[in-house]
Amino acid sequence: MKKIFLWMLIALVGIAFSSCEGFNKKQTEFFLKDLQGYWLEDGTQVHARYTTESAGTIKDLAYLWGYSWDEADDVHESDLVPYGNGWFKYHLTIDGQLLRIEQMDGKWSDIPKPYTMTVLTGSKMTYHPKEYPKEKVNWTKLLK
C-alpha cells in the first residue's frame, strides 16, 4: 500500500509541476496601433514614421508604408520623395516579428530586413535584427 501511495504522490507532484510551466512564461503581444506614429532612435538623430497607408499584399501578408531619415546627415522628413529612398514597407505580427522591406532607388530594389520586437508600448520600442539578438535598437515615440 505504501508503494502505491508513494507512486501516486510522485505522479501527482509531476503533474503539478508540468502544469505550472506556462505560469512562468510571460506571453507578450504586439499591436500595430502601438507601432504607428513618429519615432526617434535613442541617442541619435534617426527618425522613423510608421504610417497607416497600405503598401499592398506580398505573399498573403498585408504591408503598410513607413519611412525614415537621419538628420545627422542633413536629411529631413520634408526631403523624402514619396515611395523612394528612405521609404519602407512593413509588416508586424502579434508575436513581434517585424519585417521592413527597404526601398532603394525608387520601387525597383527591395531589401528585406527582419527584426524581432522585444518592447512595444505607446511610447517605447526596442527591437533587434533577427540574426543579432545582442544588437538592441531603442526608440522613443514623439508627438508630431
Secondary structure, DSSP 8 states (H G I E B T S, - for coil): -HHHHHHHHHHHHHHHHHHTGGGSS------HHHH-EEEEETTS-EEEEEEEEEEEEETTEEEEEEEEEEGGGT--GGG--TTSTTEEEEEE-TTSEEEEEEEETGGGEEEEEEEEEEEE-SSEEEEEETT-TT--EEEEEE--
